[in-house]
Amino acid sequence: MTDQALGNVVIEDVRDDDIGETFRLFFGMCGDEPTELLVVTDANGLFGMTIDLVRLLQLHGILPSLLVAGVGYASASQLSETVAVRTRDLTPSPMSAFPGSGGADSFRRFLRNDVIPRARAVAPATRSATYFGHSLGGLFGTYDLVSGDKVFDRHIISSPSLWWGHRELTRRDLQHVTGEAFFCIGADETDEGRRREGAGLPDGHHLKPVPNYLDMVADLMEFATTLSQQARAGLRMTTLVVPDEYHSTASPIALTHGLRWHFEGRT
C-alpha cells in the first residue's frame, strides 16, 4: 500500500516467524534514484519526522538522494503502543525488569537478511547503509556499532540508553570498532533534567522517572571517552551535547546534525 500523506512512500507488512512479529516497513523515496540508504527504527513514531527532515535538507543540496526505510510494527499506530515490542527488539541482553528483552541479535538478523535486501530492491543504486535510532534505538545502534559483524556502515545515535545492563557496552573491549558514528544527546538528559521533563506525568506512567539515579549524559560521555581511547584506528566519531534539550526533544536535532556530519560535502 502507498501512504499519500507522506508522498512517495510504500508500506509493506512482513512477518518474521523466528521473532514472532509482523513488522510494518516504510520505504520513502527522497530524490530520484537514491544512492544512499537510511534505516530508522521506531518507525511508528520517527519515520514521518525522518523523511520530512531528509527532504527539507535536500532542498539546498545538503544531502544526496536517499531511500529512507522505516521499521515499525503492524500492530501499532503510534510509538506509545510499541513499548513492549521495542524493548524486546532493541536491547542486547535480557533484564529481569523487562520481560522478553534481549532480542537485538534476532532483530539485527531481520534487518540484515530481510529489511536491507527489500530496501535495495526498491532502490538498487544504494551503496552504504546508515542507521538512525533514538533512546533504546540509540542503544541498539551502539550495540550494532561495537559488534564485530555490524549491519550498518554509518550510525546516527540519539540519546542512547547506555544504562542498559548496568552500562554493559562501556565495559566491552572496543578496540576493534570501525566505521562512522555520530552521537548526540540533550544536555537536560541528566537525572535532574529527566525529573523536570516528566514532572507533568501522572504517577505510574511508564515514562515517569523512577527513583533510581540516572544521568544519560554522563553515561554517554563515559562511553564516548572509552570508545575514542580504545578504537584508535578505523573509527571516525563525534559527540554532540545540545543545550536546553530533553530526551523527548533531542531526536530531530540529532538527526539533522547527524545527517549533515555524515553527508554534507559528499553530495
Secondary structure, 3 states (H helix, E strand, C coil): CEECCCCCEEEEEEEECCCCEEEEEEEEEECCCCCEEEEEECHHHHHHHHHHHHHHHHCCCCCCCEEEEEEEECCCCCHHHHHHHHHHHCCCCCECCECCCCCHHHHHHHHHHHHHHHHHHHCCCCCCEEEEEECHHHHHHHHHHHCCCCCCCEEEEECCCCCHHHHCCCCCCCCCCCEEEEEEEECCCCHHHHHHHCCCCCCCCCCCCCCCCCCHHHHHHHHHHHHHHHCCCCEEEEEEEECCCCCCCCHHHHHHHHHHHHHCCCC
